[in-house]
């Protein structure tokens, strides 16, 4: 009975908010459409995916903020007591919008991409304008308009991925090249060796800040974000190869591979002995993309074998014929059956990347097409469960009050 009450309370607190348009939904949907366009041989299919790509590139351009950054689309907590200062505020992980626009240009050529050239330039400038120097390295704050410290390091990896296209084509821009290399050096320095001896990982929070900064962090490890980071280190390496980035790829891929059990389960987060037991599909499926990219570089078939197994798990246990259940339990049973367009966009990009690079299976194509249609029909807007809602704020304050009372 107590467990039932607790679960109902948690479901009420975490109830999703509606009408959310997230930059993540848009850039993941665009990357899905681009991978599918590049995969298709049927002319009608190619026209469909090209049209969708054009539509999404325009949506990304039109939602870009005046300062060149991109807003996630909702409020969220990114540390103890830290949330966005403004209702619309650029955060660093959203520079993957710039990466997606670069991919559009790469796929369709400069002439067809001229409408987004200013958007790309403004996005690159936002990155370079928010870079900070740390010792002999460079980094970028996670939310520079709220907190001017690094705080969460995954934003640096995403900035590396987005900036790689610019650096490849602008090697005479000495500052950009210096910043790019300095961020790779920074991320290499942040790696910590796995206790098991299998590779290295990044802590979720920057561990080497001032005493004041350390008050806002904990020892969390976020395996799903590590997978996303790994993908963009691979992207950067293929565009602008460096020795340190190759070392990052080798160490982090070995760590992630070692964390996945025989049932294809990997905990979302770990903090000391505590491990999460739920599978958030938007992050879990990022392992597919990451390992496909790792195999491109390291030429190790074990990453493809594992990717195939994860794809099978996702389709067998998360796909319901219309959309993907966003959260499963550790036994791969549906825990949350809501339709979250942002979550589905991440899953679809992973499956599209698999379809393009590994297996042109007709059934997988049908899943991707139907899933994409589902998020497109609602204009990429819908429910989202990661928002910092009013009820969550009240709940957090209540918990803080209880904890203070026990001291």
Secondary structure, 3 states (H helix, E strand, C coil): CHHHHHHHHHHHHCCCEEEEECHHHHHHHHHHHHHHHHHCCCHHHHHHHHHHHHHHHHHHHHHCCCCCCCECCCCCECCCCCECCCCCCECHHHHHHHHHHHHHHHHHHHHHCHHHHHHHHHHHHHHHHCEEEECCEEEECCECCCECCCCECHHHHHHHHHHHHHHHHCCCCHHHHHHHHHHHHHHHHCEEECCCCCCEEECCECCCCCHHHHCCCCCCEEHHHHHHHHHHHHHHHHHCCCHHHHHHHHHHHHHHHHHCCCCCCCCCEEECCEECCCEEHHHHCHHHHHHHHHHHHHCCCHHHHHHHHHHHHHHHHCECCCCECCEECCCCCEEECCCCHHHHHHHHHHHHHHHHHCCCCHHHHHHHHHHHHHHHHCCCEEEECCCCCHHHHHHHHHHHHHHHHHC
